[in-house]
Amino acid sequence: MPDADGLAALTDLAGRSSAELEAILKTAPPVPLDRLAGHLFHGMSLAMPAPLFALFGKFGKSFVADAATGELAGWNTRMRQNATGEPWTPLVVRGREVHYGKYRVAPHGPQSWAPYPGALLIDYGRGGNRSWDPLGRVRDFIVAVDGTDGNVWLGRMLLALGGRLVPTPSYFGLARGPAI
């Protein structure tokens, strides 16, 4: 579970409008890559209708350094959908945690197609997902909410379609959790 400050920051983000979240994404500092590796992050979907939040509101994102390339990689973990103040507990099926959506992480730089200056790119298209997996179209951009030394990040999901990025209404917060 995120520490008290991380949980308070996620709860604060959950109370903000999409316009406020968008403004943060456009102005917040980048997340240093070295703050991600080796940790499971507790994720919370933001600006999501209550019925959908009950199904997909809490999730985990793990980040590891790829031993072969040194590049940052990761995957999502399905979490039990309990109350926000309760621990983030992985969903276990047949004795195994449910992992999905592998990705690679890179600073995206100032490319003209990138919507958020300085944000890190979580690229599911380079994660090794199966060719038919719709997650291969997902591109998440994340920024630091509480400064570059902080532990809370804000992200937004976009879809890579027809050579361009299409915004979705999906925003999310991440709070640094335990080492993996």
TACOR-V841879 format. One record per pair of residues at least 6 apart in sequence whose ideal C-beta (glycine too) atoms are under 6 Angstrom apart, sorted by the first residue. I is the first residue (numbers start at 1). J is the second residue. If there is no record, write none. Layout:
i->I j->J
i->I j->J
This chain:
i->1 j->87
i->1 j->88
i->2 j->42
i->2 j->175
i->6 j->151
i->6 j->152
i->6 j->175
i->9 j->152
i->10 j->44
i->10 j->173
i->10 j->175
i->13 j->46
i->13 j->173
i->14 j->46
i->18 j->47
i->21 j->171
i->24 j->154
i->25 j->116
i->25 j->143
i->25 j->156
i->28 j->143
i->28 j->144
i->29 j->144
i->29 j->148
i->30 j->118
i->31 j->120
i->31 j->142
i->31 j->144
i->31 j->153
i->32 j->148
i->33 j->72
i->36 j->63
i->37 j->63
i->37 j->65
i->37 j->72
i->38 j->179
i->39 j->176
i->39 j->179
i->40 j->60
i->40 j->62
i->40 j->177
i->40 j->178
i->40 j->180
i->41 j->61
i->41 j->174
i->41 j->176
i->41 j->177
i->42 j->88
i->42 j->175
i->42 j->177
i->43 j->59
i->43 j->61
i->43 j->172
i->43 j->174
i->44 j->173
i->45 j->53
i->45 j->56
i->45 j->57
i->45 j->172
i->46 j->171
i->46 j->172
i->46 j->173
i->47 j->171
i->58 j->79
i->58 j->81
i->58 j->88
i->59 j->76
i->59 j->79
i->60 j->77
i->60 j->79
i->61 j->76
i->62 j->74
i->62 j->75
i->62 j->180
i->63 j->72
i->63 j->74
i->64 j->73
i->66 j->73
i->71 j->104
i->72 j->105
i->73 j->104
i->74 j->103
i->75 j->99
i->75 j->102
i->76 j->100
i->76 j->101
i->77 j->90
i->77 j->97
i->77 j->99
i->78 j->91
i->78 j->98
i->79 j->88
i->80 j->89
i->80 j->91
i->90 j->97
i->91 j->98
i->101 j->124
i->101 j->135
i->102 j->127
i->102 j->128
i->102 j->129
i->103 j->122
i->103 j->123
i->103 j->124
i->103 j->127
i->104 j->123
i->104 j->126
i->104 j->127
i->105 j->120
i->105 j->122
i->106 j->121
i->107 j->120
i->108 j->114
i->108 j->121
i->116 j->141
i->119 j->141
i->119 j->142
i->119 j->143
i->120 j->142
i->122 j->140
i->123 j->139
i->124 j->135
i->124 j->136
i->124 j->138
i->125 j->136
i->129 j->135
i->129 j->136
i->137 j->159
i->137 j->160
i->138 j->157
i->139 j->158
i->139 j->160
i->140 j->155
i->140 j->157
i->141 j->156
i->142 j->153
i->142 j->155
i->143 j->154
i->144 j->150
i->144 j->153
i->145 j->152
i->145 j->154
i->146 j->152
i->151 j->176
i->152 j->175
i->153 j->174
i->154 j->173
i->155 j->172
i->156 j->171
i->157 j->168
i->157 j->170
i->158 j->165
i->158 j->167
i->159 j->166
